[in-house]
Amino acid sequence: MFTIGAALVVAALVVVARQGAGLAGVWDAARDSPAWLVALLLVLPLLNWLCSAASFHVLTNRYGKVGAIEMGAIIASSWLLNYLPMRPGLIGRVAYHKRCNGIPIAASVQVLAFSIGLSGVAIIVTLASLLLLGAQAGSQGAAPGLRTWFALSVPAILGLAGTIWLRARSSSSWRFVGAGVFKFVDVLVWATRYWACFSMVGVELSPTQAAGIAAVTQLVLLIPLAGNGLGLREWGVGLVASSLPAWFAGGAAAPTRVEGLSADLVNRGAELLAALVVGLWGTMMVARRAAGARGKA
């Protein structure tokens, strides 16, 4: 599976090198981008990491006590290690919780199942929001960008209000709603990432285009091929970005397949850098804590 994912990345690089402006053109476009855009693309993957860590923290603490910083380190380490064959980050996270937090393997599997289910709900809500915006665009014309971003954020705002209300009533359901809010915010961060990486290669996406690509990306990440959607994500973005319905564009030009591949290769590079920074820190923290637990045993 890892080999297939890596081969798909190589194929994406070959297609970009042979078509359009080529890899040199992509590099030049990224190099000439405004500093704030480069910084944004480097910071946004860290926000995805925090959303993921917060979601797992809320769900996992139903079964055992895990500190917020500790969970951040666990998810950072898992994020980095899942780039290796056989996704060792996923297996290591389950083993760590059992050894260091006393959380049974069955409970960790349940948390993973809840996380996948909530990701699915966030994707469905995003797509439903996009369909509603599409119906409005068809009857009234495309809404301005800021209004569209706000409309896409409404489910997260409602979910946050629901979480506060359920927690005030001491209902255990707040954990699922709260984790779902983090999942939905995660999708919005992905949408912003796609707006940024397409901008870096010279393509201006509308908010609906960016959110549509982000929703498809989240679906691709649920496919258990290689860790972190390696290979599949690049091609998913390349194919979907060029084939979204016309109303998604909101006046913007539809990107080509090569532009989609180029943009997500830039996105992958920024993500790898972020994963290395926090992943190495997280792995050292997790290894130190696991060694301490082993010593006590």
C-alpha positions, -999 to 999 in steps of 0.1 A, spaced: 0 0 0 28 24 9 46 16 -24 14 23 -44 10 57 -25 47 66 -32 43 56 -68 13 79 -72 33 108 -58 61 101 -83 35 99 -111 21 133 -100 56 148 -101 62 134 -136 29 148 -149 36 182 -134 72 182 -148 60 173 -183 30 195 -186 22 232 -179 50 253 -165 68 222 -151 83 217 -116 106 247 -122 75 269 -128 59 256 -97 90 264 -77 93 299 -92 56 306 -84 60 295 -48 93 314 -44 77 346 -58 46 343 -36 41 370 -8 58 361 25 25 362 43 10 335 20 40 313 25 38 317 63 0 310 61 6 277 43 32 267 68 11 275 98 -22 260 86 -11 224 89 -2 231 125 -38 242 130 -50 209 115 -27 191 140 -42 210 169 -78 203 157 -70 166 154 -54 166 189 -83 184 205 -108 161 189 -89 130 201 -84 146 235 -122 151 240 -130 116 229 -102 97 246 -107 113 280 -140 95 283 -119 63 289 -89 76 307 -70 108 317 -47 121 290 -32 156 293 -38 181 266 0 186 258 5 149 260 -22 143 235 -7 169 212 26 151 214 9 117 207 -9 130 176 22 149 163 43 117 166 15 97 150 12 122 121 49 120 113 53 82 118 23 75 96 44 86 66 64 54 71 52 20 57 25 1 77 14 34 94 33 28 127 19 60 142 -16 45 144 -4 13 160 20 31 183 -8 55 196 -29 26 207 0 8 224 10 40 241 -24 47 256 -25 11 269 9 13 285 10 49 298 -27 58 303 -42 25 312 -67 28 283 -77 -7 269 -70 -14 232 -108 -18 226 -114 17 240 -88 32 216 -104 13 187 -137 28 197 -122 63 198 -108 58 163 -142 46 151 -159 76 166 -133 99 151 -138 84 116 -176 86 120 -174 123 131 -151 130 101 -178 116 79 -205 138 96 -183 169 91 -178 160 54 -216 155 49 -224 188 67 -198 206 45 -212 191 13 -248 199 24 -237 235 31 -221 237 -3 -253 224 -20 -273 251 -2 -249 277 -13 -250 264 -48 -288 266 -49 -286 302 -36 -259 310 -62 -281 296 -90 -310 319 -80 -292 350 -68 -257 349 -82 -225 340 -62 -222 355 -27 -192 376 -19 -162 356 -5 -164 367 31 -201 360 33 -195 325 19 -168 318 44 -191 329 72 -219 307 59 -196 277 58 -187 284 95 -223 285 107 -224 247 115 -193 250 137 -208 280 156 -240 260 162 -221 230 173 -200 250 197 -232 264 213 -246 229 215 -215 217 232 -216 244 258 -253 237 265 -249 199 267 -219 203 291 -238 227 313 -265 200 316 -238 174 325 -247 153 294 -220 130 282 -231 137 246 -211 170 247 -179 150 239 -193 138 206 -207 172 196 -175 190 208 -152 165 189 -174 170 159 -169 208 160 -132 203 159 -136 180 129 -156 206 111 -131 234 119 -105 210 106 -123 209 72 -125 247 71 -87 249 78 -82 224 50 -103 247 27 -81 276 37 -50 256 29 -63 248 -6 -71 284 -12 -35 293 -1 -17 266 -21 -36 272 -53 -29 309 -48 8 301 -47 7 284 -81 -13 313 -96 -49 300 -94 -75 320 -74 -101 297 -59 -135 307 -47 -145 297 -11 -169 271 -25 -141 256 -47 -117 255 -17 -143 239 6 -154 214 -21 -118 203 -26 -113 201 11 -143 179 16 -131 154 -11 -96 155 5 -111 144 38 -129 115 21 -96 105 5 -79 105 39 -104 80 52 -92 54 25 -67 31 42 -41 31 14 -9 49 26 -6 71 57 -18 107 54 -34 100 20 0 98 4 -5 98 -34 -42 94 -34 -47 130 -21 -26 146 -48 -45 128 -75 -79 134 -58 -72 171 -57 -60 171 -93 -90 153 -106 -117 170 -85 -104 206 -88 -108 204 -125 -142 188 -126 -163 207 -99 -197 221 -111 -195 256 -126 -213 272 -97 -185 262 -74 -162 287 -92 -183 318 -83 -167 337 -111 -132 322 -107 -117 300 -134 -117 263 -129 -82 250 -123 -67 223 -146 -57 189 -135 -20 198 -136 -27 230 -116 -45 208 -90 -16 184 -88 9 212 -86 -10 229 -58 -13 198 -37 24 190 -41 31 224 -27 6 217 1 23 183 8 57 200 10 44 225 36 27 197 55 59 175 56 78 204 70 52 210 97 50 173 105 88 171 109 89 201 133 61 189 157 65 152 149 101 150 161 92 169 193 61 147 199 81 115 193 108 125 218 81 133 244 62 101 238 94 80 239 105 96 272 71 90 288 69 54 275 104 47 288 93 60 322 63 38 322 84 8 313 108 15 341 79 17 367 66 -16 354 
